Amino acid sequence: MIDDAAITTATRTAEAGAGLGLVGWLMQINWIGLAGVVIAAVGLAANLYYQRRRDRRERTEHESRMAAIRDRCEE
């Protein structure tokens, strides 16, 4: 549950950073564009981190479920 909230927050952060970078580029204000790119990169890194954690957790749950099913079939 916490990972889902973190993934959502990281995604929104990356989107906001990308939007800020676009605004900075359109207004030709370099520091705003650079800040947007940095924020987008941080959001992307956080998103990747929490997605990997979720994938690892789901893989473990899947393997446990499959082992339980195999054990029932062998009996």
C-alpha positions as CSV (number, residue, x, y, z in Angstrom):
1,M,0.0,0.0,0.0
2,I,2.8,2.4,0.9
3,D,4.7,1.5,-2.3
4,D,1.7,2.2,-4.4
5,A,1.4,5.7,-2.9
6,A,5.2,6.2,-3.4
7,I,4.9,5.1,-7.0
8,T,2.1,7.5,-7.6
9,T,3.9,10.4,-5.9
10,A,7.1,9.6,-7.9
11,T,5.2,9.5,-11.2
12,R,3.5,12.9,-10.4
13,T,6.9,14.4,-9.4
14,A,8.4,13.3,-12.7
15,E,5.5,14.7,-14.6
16,A,5.7,18.0,-12.7
17,G,9.4,18.2,-13.3
18,A,9.0,17.6,-17.0
19,G,6.3,20.2,-17.2
20,L,8.5,22.7,-15.3
21,G,11.4,21.9,-17.7
22,L,9.1,22.5,-20.7
23,V,7.9,25.9,-19.2
24,G,11.5,26.9,-18.5
25,W,12.5,26.0,-22.1
26,L,9.6,27.8,-23.6
27,M,10.3,30.9,-21.5
28,Q,14.0,30.5,-22.2
29,I,14.9,30.7,-18.5
30,N,17.7,28.3,-18.1
31,W,17.6,27.7,-14.3
32,I,13.8,26.8,-14.4
33,G,14.5,24.4,-17.3
34,L,17.4,22.8,-15.4
35,A,15.3,22.6,-12.2
36,G,12.6,20.8,-14.1
37,V,15.0,18.3,-15.6
38,V,16.5,17.6,-12.1
39,I,13.1,17.2,-10.6
40,A,12.0,14.9,-13.4
41,A,15.1,12.8,-13.0
42,V,14.6,12.5,-9.2
43,G,11.0,11.5,-9.8
44,L,12.0,8.9,-12.4
45,A,14.7,7.4,-10.1
46,A,12.2,7.1,-7.3
47,N,9.6,5.6,-9.6
48,L,12.1,3.0,-10.8
49,Y,13.2,2.1,-7.3
50,Y,9.6,1.6,-6.0
51,Q,8.6,-0.3,-9.2
52,R,11.5,-2.7,-8.7
53,R,10.5,-3.3,-5.1
54,R,6.9,-4.0,-6.1
55,D,8.0,-6.4,-8.9
56,R,10.3,-8.2,-6.4
57,R,7.4,-8.5,-3.9
58,E,4.9,-9.7,-6.5
59,R,7.4,-12.2,-7.8
60,T,7.9,-13.7,-4.3
61,E,4.1,-13.8,-3.7
62,H,3.6,-15.5,-7.1
63,E,6.3,-18.1,-6.3
64,S,4.7,-18.8,-2.9
65,R,1.3,-19.3,-4.5
66,M,2.6,-21.6,-7.2
67,A,4.5,-23.7,-4.6
68,A,1.2,-24.0,-2.5
69,I,-0.7,-25.0,-5.6
70,R,2.0,-27.6,-6.6
71,D,1.9,-29.0,-3.0
72,R,-1.9,-29.5,-3.2
73,C,-1.6,-31.2,-6.6
74,E,1.0,-33.6,-5.4
75,E,-1.1,-34.9,-2.4
